[in-house]
Amino acid sequence: MEKTNGIPIHLKQVTDIRDGFRKETVVFETNGLYYVKENAVYLTFEEEQEAGKVKTVVKITDEEVRILRSGAIHMRHVFRKKEETVGHYESPIGTWTMKTKTDNIEFRYSEKTKKGHLFLSYMLELQREQVGRHTITMTFKEA
């Protein structure tokens, strides 16, 4: 992917994981870039995890959301509304096949306020085992 002149953004990601009665929420904030190329919107950012730095690229089109992660964790996954999709998740402790059934994808960006919102809701299966419902909410604004 070629680097284009992105708009600096401040991004907040909230991930809710529900597995039966358990609920876990993971929140992080970071700076990144927002840009539009052809018919897609891109969000790029880095996060620091226990395993090390992870660079994330989120590609958003009308049909799907594609998340690519590299660094300490490698992941390529496509989310399509009302579809099951298969991808892989690789970390220092192993590689897993992940399957998602995506319920909902919502994306909004306001040129006026320079703010955006991406919402994903899906059931996650790792190595053929249900691991619960995940929702990811990314909100971002021009920095």
Secondary structure, 3 states (H helix, E strand, C coil): CCCCCCEEEEEEEEEEEEECCEEEEEEEEEEEEEEEECCEEEEEEEEEECCEEEEEEEEECCCCEEEEEEECCEEEEEECCCCEEEEEEEECCEEEEEEEEEEEEEEEEECCCCEEEEEEEEEEEECCEEEEEEEEEEEEEEC
